[in-house]
Amino acid sequence: MARYYRYRLPPWARKCIIVIERCTLPLLIFQLIRTLLFPTTLDVIILAVFVLLFVAFHQEWI
């Protein structure tokens, strides 16, 4: 199994990953507030996706 290295990607792909990584926390906070105010099934699913994405970036899995 090949290990994923962020720095082996082309510069444009690396920049896209950095932008997504920086936008994850504000979107996560917004979705958390939205889910607390108006809980629907879709909001909970989206919140779970943002949490998993945030944890993946924080643990450097991506």
Secondary structure, DSSP 8 states (H G I E B T S, - for coil): -----GGGS-HHHHHHHHHHHHHHHHHHHHHHHHHHHS--HHHHHHHHHHHHHHHHHHTT--
